[in-house]
Amino acid sequence: MAVLAQSIEDKPRLGIILMLGAWFLFSLVDTGAKWLAVAGLPAFQLAFMRYAGHFVISIGAIAKDGISRDRFQTSHKWQVISRALLLVSATLSNFYILQFLPLTIVSAIIFSSPVIVCFLSIYVLKEPVGPWRWFAITLGFVGVLIVVRPFGEDFHFAMGLVIYQATALALYSIMTRRLAGIVAVDTQQFYMGLVGTSVLLPFAIWTWQSPQTFIGWIVLIGLGILGWAGHQLLTNAHRFGTANTLMPYTYSFMIYVSFWGYFVFGDVPDQWTVLGALVIIGSGLIIWKREQS
């Protein structure tokens, strides 16, 4: 059985580079999914391709040292499956939302996830939360309201799904914490691909629409490859740097998607989206800073 725990090497700069690379790949996944969704491809098909590619690569990764039943086994199977379902539902929501909303708005709301993790950790992980963290939770909620503007004319129903997505990602993060060092990363990756592919396959067949161009096929197939590669970089980043060192660099995703949103779709975030995003980032950084103390 593979060794589950691995000591963190003293190479934080390499960890930061891997983290920046991971979020760059994730930005390409979201940009490609939005481009295909705008072209008319259904969210079920996009999500299926994201996990089917992930599944095929994961089988190869886990079987590179020989295929045996033990390499696919875990005593925490239901926790691993539940974790996978949370990410699959978040991905499906994301790909559906992207046909309606700019990348910047979606990413701004998604990054309230660390704030939601802090809030849920009170009840799920029984972690103590002091006044500064409560302030950060409240500030993050205000930031989401600024971006969503639930009572304004710019409000779109898809923003509600983004909030669900952020919550699902928060729960996914909490379950990842619980499984860290208990279940091998390759095993978690395998079940992620298996669950996503199995759950989404019937819906993908039912709604399937073939891309009309060769580039469309490349982007569609690339969703799974880039998604798997992003998770590999993200996982390996934590071998070289602590979570507290790496966390601020997750916000590079918002820079990436702002770039792609402008140059691919011509989207320019308005002042309220920028303000709300800054408030959400500020709340996340407060939580990060308090976790260091």
Order of alpha helices (4+ residues) and beta strands (2+ residues): alpha-alpha-alpha-alpha-alpha-alpha-alpha-alpha-alpha-alpha-alpha-alpha
